[in-house]
Amino acid sequence: MTSLGTIPALRDLPPDRLADLGRRARPARFAAGDTLRRPGDRASDVVFLLTGTVVATHDTASGGEVWPARWTGPAIADKPAVLSGEPSPTGLRAITAATAGLLPAAGFLRLLHDEPQVRAHVLAALARDALAGRRELLHAVTLPAVARIASCLLDQDPQRRTAWPGTQDELARVLGLSRVTVNRALSRLTRAAAIQLTPGGITVTDRTRLAAFTAPGIR
């Protein structure tokens, strides 16, 4: 599975080590909506996500669903669930068609032990994710919906034409907001000419105007 080399954490592995990893990782394909893991299950395999998008899922008390994390290939999906060895409070689901290599958790741990560059990359990614999660929690507690959405869009890769390629419902699930709240906030940002809603998703048209909505006091 030579395409494993597209995953940033594995990019610098020697060719023979990468080839060996490819032989041990089981190829897998998922359709949109397929469940990779249910909440409460242990992560028996690490998911080397090659293409597509998967999300962590959690059901709310009101019968809704939130997506506290999201990965688009090439990437390693849900590393904490694998490394903890404990039942995960969140499930894992493909929201687009996806391809992946599945490596048993023990094999992933050996890889981290044997390959310092992979270990360093994974640790740095975990640190970034932890800080991002801390920031998102602070935003959820302290910011109104329009500011949270503006901040989320600003955090996306500015080189991408479409800042959010998904639907408004998907954005609501990622942020833990209602669909109505997201729709109202996006309408406000659109009227301010900060964003544009397109068939392909949400495009940032003016980052300065969008950033103004994250300022303290914005409601």
Secondary structure, 3 states (H helix, E strand, C coil): CHHHHHCHHHCCCCHHHHHHHHHHCEEEEECCCCEEECCCCCCCEEEEEEECEEEEEEECCCCCEEEEEEEECCEEECHHHHHHCCCCCCEEEECCCEEEEEEEHHHHHHHHHHCHHHHHHHHHHHHHHHHHHHHHHHHHHHCCHHHHHHHHHHHCCCCCCCCECCCHHHHHHHHCCCHHHHHHHHHHHHHCCCEEEECCEEEECCHHHHHHCCCCCCC
